[in-house]
Amino acid sequence: MKKNLLLVSLFVVVCMICTACSLTREKADVGIKNLATAMLQLDSKVLSKYDDSIDVEDDFLDAFVPSFQRSSGDLLTKEQARKIGKEMIAKLAQIEVKSSTIVSEKDDEADVKITFEKYDSNVLVAEPTAEESKKLQGAVGSKATLQEALTDIFINRLQSAPKSGTADITVKCKYNKEKKVWMPTDMEKFAEDLYAKAWEIKD
């Protein structure tokens, strides 16, 4: 009898432990939504749960600066392109992840769809307004003055850029038992997709 009671007690304890573990394990949709929000807001405290070496701002600027310099015909300096990139990062922090749903889930793997707000990046390449044209004309004759005028115009456009609807991506993720978080199987691609669609490029 005592042996049976001991076995029953052990079984109850094991069940309680398993239940507690399942309750503390985050859901895939919650985890990926939190990650996306942290990446948009550059929340280093949250991101450190996923990877201590993640530096989203530097990674973003390292990719943005040379690309933007090339698109401007190398007219702007690295520092000016970086200044514009930082303004773009500030706008990303204003984006809200509207929803996150589990598309499929099996064991420690899942496909999660997140929907988030976006901007139209064509605001950066629109035709100059009358005010902008006047500013550019006043800068003719001095490369440095023209560079500063263009930098100011890009920053002002970014600051006033309105949100233009929502975008979504579906990410394959896996539960990391050691870190106790859901992580994209390809973190770099997840970040690229998130930022690319947050600043949508229309043809």
C-alpha positions in Angstrom: 0.0 0.0 0.0 2.7 2.4 1.0 4.5 1.6 -2.3 1.4 2.4 -4.3 0.9 5.7 -2.4 4.5 6.6 -3.1 4.1 5.9 -6.9 0.8 8.0 -7.0 2.5 10.8 -5.2 5.5 10.8 -7.6 3.0 10.7 -10.5 1.1 13.7 -9.2 4.4 15.7 -8.6 5.6 14.9 -12.2 2.2 16.0 -13.6 2.4 19.3 -11.6 6.0 20.0 -12.9 5.0 19.3 -16.5 1.9 21.5 -16.1 4.0 24.3 -14.6 6.5 24.0 -17.5 3.8 24.1 -20.1 2.3 27.2 -18.5 5.6 29.1 -18.5 6.6 28.3 -22.1 5.7 31.2 -24.3 3.5 30.7 -27.3 5.0 30.9 -30.7 2.9 33.8 -31.9 3.6 35.8 -28.7 7.3 35.2 -28.9 7.7 36.2 -32.5 5.5 39.3 -32.0 7.7 40.3 -29.1 10.8 39.8 -31.1 9.5 41.8 -34.1 8.5 44.6 -31.8 11.9 44.6 -30.1 13.7 44.7 -33.4 11.7 47.6 -34.6 12.2 49.5 -31.3 15.9 48.4 -30.9 15.0 47.1 -27.5 18.4 45.7 -26.4 17.1 44.2 -23.2 14.6 42.0 -25.0 16.9 41.2 -27.9 19.6 40.0 -25.4 17.3 37.1 -24.7 17.8 35.9 -28.2 21.4 36.7 -28.9 23.9 38.8 -26.8 25.8 39.7 -30.0 22.8 41.2 -31.8 23.2 44.9 -32.5 20.3 45.8 -34.7 21.1 49.5 -35.2 24.7 48.9 -36.3 23.6 46.0 -38.6 20.8 48.2 -40.1 23.2 51.1 -40.7 25.9 48.9 -42.1 23.5 47.8 -44.8 21.7 51.1 -45.3 24.6 53.6 -45.5 26.5 52.1 -48.5 23.3 51.3 -50.3 21.9 54.9 -49.8 25.2 56.4 -50.9 25.2 54.4 -54.1 21.5 55.4 -54.8 22.4 59.1 -54.4 25.3 58.8 -56.9 27.8 59.0 -54.0 26.9 62.6 -53.6 26.2 62.3 -49.8 29.0 61.5 -47.4 28.9 58.4 -45.1 28.1 60.6 -42.1 25.2 62.2 -43.9 23.8 58.8 -45.1 24.2 57.5 -41.5 22.2 60.6 -40.2 19.4 59.7 -42.6 19.6 56.1 -41.6 19.2 57.0 -38.0 16.1 59.0 -38.8 14.7 56.0 -40.6 15.4 53.9 -37.5 13.5 56.4 -35.4 10.5 56.0 -37.7 10.7 52.2 -37.5 10.3 52.5 -33.7 6.8 54.1 -34.3 5.6 51.0 -36.1 3.2 48.7 -34.3 3.0 45.0 -34.8 -0.8 44.6 -35.2 -1.2 40.9 -34.9 0.6 37.6 -34.8 -1.0 34.2 -35.5 0.2 30.6 -35.6 -0.2 29.2 -39.1 1.0 25.7 -38.2 2.8 24.2 -35.2 4.3 20.8 -34.5 6.4 19.9 -31.5 9.1 22.6 -31.3 8.6 24.1 -34.7 6.0 26.6 -36.0 5.1 28.9 -38.8 4.0 32.3 -37.5 2.4 35.1 -39.5 2.9 38.7 -38.2 1.1 41.8 -39.5 2.6 45.2 -38.9 2.3 48.8 -40.0 4.5 50.1 -42.9 5.7 53.3 -44.6 6.0 54.0 -48.3 9.7 54.6 -49.0 8.9 56.4 -52.3 8.5 59.5 -50.1 12.3 59.6 -50.4 12.3 59.8 -54.2 9.3 61.9 -54.9 9.6 65.1 -57.0 10.8 68.1 -55.0 8.2 70.4 -53.6 8.3 74.1 -54.4 9.9 74.7 -51.0 12.5 72.0 -51.6 13.3 73.2 -55.1 13.9 76.7 -53.7 16.2 75.3 -51.0 18.2 73.3 -53.6 18.5 76.2 -56.0 19.9 78.3 -53.1 22.6 75.6 -52.6 23.8 75.5 -56.2 27.5 76.4 -56.5 28.6 74.7 -53.3 28.8 70.9 -53.1 28.9 71.0 -49.3 25.8 73.3 -49.1 24.0 71.1 -51.6 24.8 68.0 -49.6 23.5 69.6 -46.4 20.3 70.7 -48.2 19.7 67.2 -49.6 20.3 65.7 -46.1 17.8 68.1 -44.5 15.2 67.4 -47.2 15.5 63.6 -46.8 15.3 63.9 -43.0 12.2 66.2 -43.2 10.5 63.8 -45.6 11.2 60.9 -43.2 9.9 62.8 -40.2 6.6 63.6 -41.9 6.2 60.3 -43.7 2.7 58.8 -43.0 2.0 55.2 -42.4 0.6 53.5 -45.6 -1.3 50.5 -44.4 0.0 47.1 -43.2 2.4 44.4 -44.4 2.8 40.8 -43.3 5.4 38.1 -43.3 5.3 34.4 -42.4 8.4 33.2 -40.5 9.5 29.6 -39.8 10.6 29.4 -36.2 11.8 26.9 -33.6 11.6 26.8 -29.8 15.0 27.2 -28.2 14.8 25.1 -25.0 18.0 26.6 -23.6 17.0 30.2 -24.0 13.3 29.4 -23.6 12.2 31.5 -26.5 10.8 31.0 -30.0 13.4 32.1 -32.6 13.3 32.4 -36.4 15.3 29.6 -38.1 16.9 32.3 -40.1 17.2 35.4 -37.9 19.1 37.5 -40.6 16.4 36.8 -43.2 13.7 37.6 -40.6 15.3 41.0 -40.0 15.7 41.8 -43.7 12.1 40.9 -44.5 10.8 42.9 -41.5 12.7 46.1 -42.4 12.2 45.8 -46.2 8.4 45.5 -45.8 8.2 48.1 -43.0 9.7 50.5 -45.6 7.8 49.3 -48.6 9.3 50.0 -52.0 6.6 50.4 -54.7 7.3 50.1 -58.4 
